[in-house]
Amino acid sequence: MKRTISVMLGKGSTNHNSRQFIASNIDSDRSQFNKSYCNISIKDLYHELFDDALQRYNAKQTRTDRCINDYYEKIRTAKQEKLFYEVIFQVGNMENMASKSADGQLAAKVLSEFMSSFQERNPYLKVFSAHLHMDEATPHLHVDFIPFTTGSKRGLDTRVSLKQALAKQGFTGGTRGDTEWNQWVRSEKEQLSQVMERHGIEWEQLGTHEEHLSVVDYKKVQRVKEVAALEETISSKQEELDNFLSRLVDIQDQLQTAESKERFIAQNASHYDNDPEYQLPEPKPLMTAKGYREKVAAPLVQKLKNVIRSILSQFFEKTRELMMELDRANSQIRSLYKRLEISEVKGERLQGIEKDYNRLRRFLGGDKTDEIIGEVKVQEIADKTKGVRKSEVFGRGSERTAIWTIAGKQDYER
């Protein structure tokens, strides 16, 4: 028996997952066969994970406006991180692993065994909601988790971060198509395939592992992946910006009060206060004023001038570096906002497609819609095959192949 594996990002509707909300595609008579592995309050888990780190962070702040009252609300209203992520696992599809069939029961058993080791395998993805659904067309597993990292140098030492959480688990991003998320998904698919093997199911690895999805659903999944990758990039750049702004605020704090200024000067000028090289000695016996000025005072003044030049040079270089860093950060922010705007436009367009698709399903019915999509896929495959056969009539050369245009195709068919 061969079956595909599907792993996709979910919308994160915990009320839907726990069946507090019943959608139209749910067979409520079969909801009794659903299984809940974990269902705790996300707010309670936020307190458990981050309260101690929040207390340590606030204790270090010298300004009240930099303190955080509620970390849950800060993340909920922020743009650089999400409150939580949902991932959906599925074995096979509605044609070969239907929930009501014996194979569907086998899929449920595989997913349940896979879920039993999920938290142990992913210590930095804290699960607060996990449900196996048997009241829809195909058994599938919803897992909702909070990604977090520890030992952070910025903000809370324990904080929300998908990128850093996956890095803690050994997944470090490479190329655009080999992000931390993609690496993690491949790893989880491997884990699920091992459970499948123990139950006599071989993993059927298709080109994208998602060919069983409808065209619209596939496009939705791809857009969700693109948004997730963009959110990772935004999170990374936001970290760099926050680090830079934090350094600027620290410098500003040091120079804002007279007390901090005096302390800063005292710490950096004590060397010159005590070093004999920078002290003006008493004149030697019988030394003339001219000799004292030329041999003692003038060299000392020159040394002090050199010190001042060095300090000014360092100050200039540091200021230049900070300004360049600020320009780079502003440029990155502008670039990220542009990418975010493009992503939002894509998201709106995708929502329109989704609404039209749902309208079609409501009008025709789910079964009829799936039947039409299946027929279109079959026709597309037939058209491709037909096109290849006809192109062979003209030969394989590039000049003859170029004849096979749409207009030429129509003429040939006539």
C-alpha positions in Angstrom: 0.0 0.0 0.0 1.4 3.4 -1.0 0.1 6.7 0.3 1.1 10.3 0.1 1.9 12.6 3.0 0.4 16.1 3.3 1.8 18.8 5.7 0.3 22.3 5.4 -0.2 25.4 7.5 -3.6 25.8 9.0 -5.7 28.9 9.7 -5.3 28.3 13.5 -9.0 28.1 14.4 -8.9 26.4 17.8 -12.7 26.7 18.1 -13.1 24.8 14.9 -10.5 22.2 15.9 -12.2 21.5 19.2 -15.6 21.5 17.5 -17.0 24.4 19.5 -17.8 25.7 16.0 -19.3 23.2 13.5 -18.6 23.9 9.8 -20.8 22.8 6.9 -18.4 20.0 5.8 -18.5 18.2 9.1 -20.4 15.0 9.7 -21.5 15.7 13.3 -22.6 12.0 13.7 -18.9 11.0 13.4 -17.5 13.7 15.7 -17.6 11.2 18.5 -14.7 9.4 16.8 -12.5 12.5 17.0 -9.6 12.5 19.4 -8.2 15.4 21.5 -4.6 15.1 22.6 -4.2 18.5 24.1 -6.5 21.5 24.6 -5.3 24.1 27.1 -5.7 27.9 27.2 -3.1 29.7 25.0 -3.0 32.6 27.5 -2.2 30.2 30.4 0.6 28.7 28.3 2.0 32.2 27.6 2.1 32.9 31.3 3.8 29.6 31.9 6.4 30.1 29.2 7.2 33.8 29.5 6.2 35.3 32.9 9.6 34.7 34.5 11.5 36.1 31.5 9.1 39.1 31.4 9.8 39.8 35.1 13.6 39.7 34.4 13.2 41.9 31.4 11.2 44.6 33.2 13.5 44.6 36.2 16.4 45.7 33.9 14.5 48.7 32.4 15.3 52.2 33.6 12.4 53.7 31.7 8.8 52.7 32.4 7.8 53.1 28.8 10.0 50.2 27.8 8.4 47.8 30.2 6.0 45.2 28.9 2.7 44.7 30.8 1.3 41.7 29.0 3.6 39.7 26.6 0.6 37.9 25.1 -1.0 41.2 24.1 2.4 42.5 22.8 2.8 39.5 20.4 -0.9 39.6 19.5 -0.8 43.2 18.3 2.8 43.0 16.8 3.5 42.4 13.2 6.9 40.6 13.4 5.7 37.5 15.2 2.5 35.3 15.3 0.8 34.2 18.5 1.0 30.6 17.4 1.2 28.4 14.4 -1.0 25.5 13.2 0.2 22.6 11.1 -2.0 19.9 9.6 -0.8 16.4 8.8 -2.7 13.9 6.6 -2.0 10.5 5.2 -3.4 9.8 1.7 -6.6 11.5 0.5 -10.4 11.1 0.4 -10.2 8.6 -2.4 -7.9 6.1 -0.7 -8.1 7.0 3.0 -11.7 8.0 3.5 -12.6 8.5 7.2 -15.4 5.9 7.0 -13.3 3.2 5.5 -11.0 0.6 7.1 -8.0 2.4 5.6 -9.2 5.6 7.2 -9.1 3.9 10.5 -5.5 2.8 9.8 -4.6 6.4 8.9 -6.0 7.6 12.2 -3.9 5.0 14.0 -0.8 6.2 12.2 -1.5 9.9 13.0 -2.2 9.1 16.6 1.1 7.3 17.0 2.9 10.1 15.2 1.4 12.7 17.5 2.5 10.7 20.7 6.1 11.7 20.1 5.6 15.2 18.5 6.2 17.2 21.7 9.3 15.2 22.7 10.6 15.6 19.1 10.0 19.3 19.1 10.9 20.7 22.5 10.8 24.4 21.3 7.4 24.1 19.7 5.1 24.1 22.7 1.8 22.4 21.8 -1.4 23.7 23.4 -4.0 22.2 21.1 -3.9 19.0 19.1 -6.9 17.2 17.6 -7.5 14.2 15.2 -10.6 14.7 13.0 -12.5 11.8 11.8 -15.8 13.6 11.0 -14.5 15.1 7.7 -13.7 13.4 4.4 -10.2 12.3 5.3 -8.6 11.8 8.7 -6.2 14.6 9.5 -4.3 15.9 12.5 -4.3 19.6 13.7 -1.4 20.7 15.9 -1.3 24.2 17.3 2.0 25.3 19.0 3.9 28.3 20.3 7.5 28.5 18.9 9.9 29.9 21.5 13.6 30.3 22.1 15.8 30.7 25.2 18.9 32.6 26.0 18.1 35.5 23.7 20.2 38.6 23.8 17.4 40.9 22.6 14.2 41.6 24.5 13.0 38.8 26.8 15.6 36.0 27.2 12.8 33.5 26.5 10.6 34.8 23.7 8.4 33.9 20.7 10.4 33.1 17.5 9.7 30.5 14.9 13.0 31.0 13.2 15.0 30.7 16.4 12.9 27.8 17.7 13.6 25.7 14.6 17.3 26.8 14.8 17.4 25.4 18.4 16.2 22.1 17.0 18.9 22.0 14.3 17.2 23.5 11.3 19.2 26.4 9.9 18.0 28.2 6.7 19.8 27.9 3.4 18.4 29.0 0.1 15.0 30.6 -0.4 13.5 27.1 -1.1 15.4 25.5 1.8 14.2 27.6 4.8 14.1 26.4 8.4 10.4 25.7 7.9 10.9 23.6 4.8 13.7 21.6 6.5 11.5 21.0 9.5 8.5 19.9 7.3 10.7 17.4 5.5 11.9 16.0 8.8 8.4 15.6 10.1 7.4 13.9 6.9 10.3 11.4 7.4 9.1 10.8 11.0 5.5 10.2 9.8 6.7 7.9 7.0 8.6 5.7 9.6 5.3 5.3 11.5 3.5 4.4 8.2 6.1 1.8 7.5 5.5 0.1 10.8 1.9 -0.3 9.7 2.6 -1.5 6.2 2.2 1.7 4.3 4.8 3.0 1.9 5.3 6.7 1.4 4.4 7.7 -2.1 6.6 10.7 -2.8 5.0 12.8 -5.5 6.6 15.9 -7.1 5.3 18.4 -4.6 3.7 15.8 -2.2 0.5 17.8 -2.7 -0.9 16.7 -6.1 -4.0 15.3 -4.4 -5.1 18.8 -3.4 -7.5 20.7 -5.6 -6.0 23.4 -7.8 -7.4 26.2 -5.6 -6.4 24.5 -2.4 -2.9 23.9 -3.8 -2.5 27.6 -4.6 -3.8 28.5 -1.2 -1.1 26.3 0.4 1.6 27.8 -1.7 0.6 31.4 -0.8 0.5 30.4 2.9 4.1 29.1 2.6 5.2 32.3 0.9 3.6 34.4 3.7 5.3 32.2 6.3 8.7 32.6 4.6 8.1 36.4 4.5 7.2 36.5 8.1 10.4 34.7 9.0 12.4 37.3 7.0 10.5 40.2 8.7 11.1 38.6 12.1 14.8 38.3 11.4 15.1 41.9 10.1 13.0 43.1 13.0 15.5 41.5 15.4 18.4 43.4 13.7 16.5 46.7 13.9 15.5 46.1 17.5 19.1 45.4 18.5 20.2 48.6 16.8 17.5 50.7 18.3 18.2 49.2 21.7 21.9 50.3 21.4 20.8 53.8 20.5 18.4 54.0 23.4 21.1 52.8 25.8 23.5 55.5 24.5 20.7 58.0 24.8 20.0 56.9 28.4 23.6 57.2 29.3 23.8 60.8 28.1 20.4 62.1 29.2 21.1 62.8 32.9 23.9 64.8 34.5 24.6 61.9 36.8 25.2 59.4 33.9 27.3 61.9 32.1 29.6 62.4 35.2 29.8 58.6 35.7 30.7 58.1 32.0 33.4 60.7 32.2 34.7 59.4 35.4 35.0 55.9 34.1 36.8 56.9 31.0 38.9 59.8 32.3 40.3 58.1 35.4 43.3 56.8 33.4 44.4 60.3 32.6 43.8 61.5 36.2 46.3 59.1 37.7 48.8 58.4 34.9 52.1 60.4 35.7 52.7 60.8 32.0 49.8 63.2 31.9 50.6 65.2 35.1 52.4 68.5 35.1 55.5 68.1 37.3 57.1 70.8 39.5 59.9 72.7 37.8 63.4 71.5 38.6 65.7 73.8 40.6 67.2 76.7 38.6 65.1 75.8 35.5 64.0 78.9 33.6 60.5 79.6 32.6 61.4 79.2 28.9 63.1 75.9 29.6 60.1 74.6 31.6 57.7 75.6 28.8 59.8 74.0 26.1 60.9 70.8 27.9 57.9 70.1 30.1 54.8 72.1 29.5 54.8 72.1 25.6 55.4 68.2 25.3 52.6 67.6 27.8 50.2 69.9 25.9 51.1 68.1 22.7 50.3 64.7 24.3 46.9 66.1 25.5 46.2 67.4 22.0 47.0 64.0 20.6 44.6 62.4 23.1 41.8 64.9 22.1 42.4 64.1 18.4 42.2 60.4 19.1 38.9 60.8 21.0 37.4 63.0 18.3 38.5 60.5 15.6 37.0 57.6 17.5 33.8 59.6 18.1 33.6 60.5 14.4 34.1 56.9 13.3 31.6 55.6 15.7 29.0 58.2 14.7 29.7 57.4 11.0 29.2 53.6 11.7 26.0 54.3 13.5 24.6 56.5 10.8 25.5 53.9 8.1 23.9 51.2 10.2 20.8 53.3 10.6 20.6 53.9 6.9 20.9 50.2 6.2 18.2 49.4 8.7 15.9 52.0 7.2 16.5 50.6 3.8 15.8 47.1 4.9 12.6 48.3 6.6 11.4 50.0 3.4 12.2 46.9 1.4 10.3 44.7 3.9 7.2 47.0 3.9 7.2 46.8 0.0 7.3 43.0 0.1 4.6 43.0 2.8 2.4 45.2 0.7 2.9 42.8 -2.3 2.1 39.8 0.0 -1.1 41.5 1.3 -2.2 42.1 -2.3 -1.6 38.5 -3.1 -3.5 37.5 0.1 -6.5 39.7 -0.9 -6.5 38.2 -4.4 -6.3 34.7 -2.8 -9.2 35.5 -0.5 -11.3 36.5 -3.5 -10.4 33.2 -5.2 -11.3 31.3 -2.1 -14.7 33.1 -1.8 -15.5 32.3 -5.4 -14.5 28.7 -4.8 -16.7 28.4 -1.7 -19.6 30.0 -3.6 -19.2 27.4 -6.3 -19.1 24.5 -3.8 -22.3 25.9 -2.1 -24.1 26.2 -5.5 -23.0 22.8 -7.0 -22.3 20.9 -3.8 -19.0 19.5 -2.6 -19.2 16.2 -4.5 -20.1 17.8 -7.8 -17.4 20.4 -7.5 -14.8 17.8 -6.8 -16.1 15.7 -9.7 -15.7 18.8 -12.1 -12.2 19.5 -10.8 -11.3 15.9 -11.4 -12.6 16.0 -14.9 -10.7 19.2 -15.7 -7.5 17.5 -14.4 -8.1 14.5 -16.6 -8.7 16.8 -19.6 -5.6 18.8 -18.9 -3.5 15.6 -18.9 -5.2 14.4 -22.1 -4.5 17.8 -23.8 -0.8 17.7 -22.8 -0.5 14.1 -24.1 -2.2 15.1 -27.3 0.0 18.2 -27.7 3.1 16.1 -27.4 2.0 13.5 -30.0 1.1 16.2 -32.5 4.4 18.1 -32.0 6.2 14.9 -33.0 4.6 15.1 -36.5 6.6 18.3 -37.1 9.9 16.7 -35.7 12.1 17.6 -32.8 14.0 20.5 -34.3 13.5 23.9 -32.7 12.3 25.5 -35.9 9.7 22.9 -36.5 8.6 22.8 -32.9 8.1 26.6 -33.0 5.3 26.0 -35.6 3.2 24.4 -32.9 1.5 27.6 -31.7 -2.1 27.8 -30.5 -3.3 29.0 -33.9 -1.3 26.3 -35.6 -2.8 23.7 -33.3 -6.3 24.9 -34.2 -5.5 24.7 -37.9 -4.1 21.3 -37.6 -7.2 20.0 -35.7 -9.4 21.4 -38.5 
